[in-house]
């Protein structure tokens, strides 16, 4: 596999207002570095300023003919069946779900957003309020989205059966499912606000779209990726790596550690193996991952 020239790791946030002016935890952090160079980190108060920075960086790297791997710290796929549950017939399922989420989501420059409204609307279409999405601050719950998980999985309607976890989450029990929109460890809100951003980078009207790929949906776990200047976007789970060095801000340490891990894995020749997919999947499970659920880079 042709080596990557640059790595960018994004620790996302679903805050509903700008993060503090002073760099802090539970905010947006971006780590980046060349294949062998020093790792730098940056702090962003809003999602928009982060995306503006990442877009400019990717455009410059692309013009320079560089190959870039971008990691996003939120789920890029949902358990198999979501497309059917939403009456989505067109394929590929994961992409059609991305398009729907992108159409429903409003995320303003000051971080105000409608993520809970989106979760409620998806629940309305799937089960009239009995999941699969759940979690909202007390006092903001409504008919179609509750503050607590007051239903059980699987969520079943006439079209599909929705499990709580994807295959990759079954392998790493500490990972939170994308259905959970609030409370400690939740990643669901980050996904509803992050997927539209990745969708725009990969499929929007921009110079990056023609050479951007979503791993593993579009790369199909191939060891050989398209040559030349490409951008590969992947789902990551920074918490799986032991942190290197001391840092009072865990998020900053995590993006730095993940970039260093990618540098090390590429140097040793192991990164291609990670990108070629996990071992032990059956043929049907592989289809499930590639068509619906996705995977996390770094999970065996």
C-alpha positions, 0 to 999 in steps of 0.5 A: 500500500502506498504510504500516507504522507499526513495524518489528521485526528479529530476529537469531536464535540456536540456542545450546544454553545462555544467551548471556553476560550481557554483550551479545555477538556470535552471540546474539539481537539485536532492532532496532526503530523506527517508520516514521521514528523512532530505531532501538533495539536490545536483547540477549537471552540466551535465545530465550524471553525474546526471544519474550516481549518480541516478543509483548508488543510486538506485542500492544501495537502491535496494540491501538494499531491499528499496522501492523507488519513483522517480519523473522526472520533464518532460512529460513521455507521449504525447497526444493520437494518436502519435503512429498512426501518426508515423506508430507505430503499436506495443503496448503499444503505450507509450513504443514504442514511448519511444523506438523510441525517445531513438533510435533517441536521442544523448546526450553526456557527455558534454550535447551537444545533437541533440534534435532539430534534433529529433523534426524535424525528428518526425515532418517529419514523422508526417506532413512533417514539420507542427507540432506538435513539435515546438520551436528552437532558432532563426537561427536554424530552418529548413524545419521540425521544426520552431522557432514559432508555425506557424501551429494550433492544432489539427495536422492531418494526414491520421492516427491520430489527435493530440491535443495540450494537454494531459488530465492532461494538460487540468486540469492544464492549467499552464502546458506546452505541450511536443510539445514545445521544446524551450522558457520560460516554455518549457518542450519538450526538457527535455522530448526528453533528459529525456525519453531515460534515464528513458527508460534505467533505467527501461528497459535496461540491468541492475539489476534495470530493473526487479523491476522498474515500470513506473507510471501509465503506468505499475502500472495501478493506482493500490493501491497495488504495487508489494511488496519488493524492487521496484523502481517506476518512475513517472512524476511530476510538482514541480511548483504546490506546494507552496515553503517552506522556502527561497531559491534564487535558485527556482529549489533547493527549488522545489525538496526539497519541493516536497520530503517533500510533498511526506513524508507528504502525505505518513505519512498521508496515502494520497500517495496511493490515489494519486497513484491510479489515479485522480477522474472523468475520464471516462472509455475511458479517463482512457484507454487514460491515461494508454495506451498513455498519462500518468499522473502527480503525485499530480494532482487530 
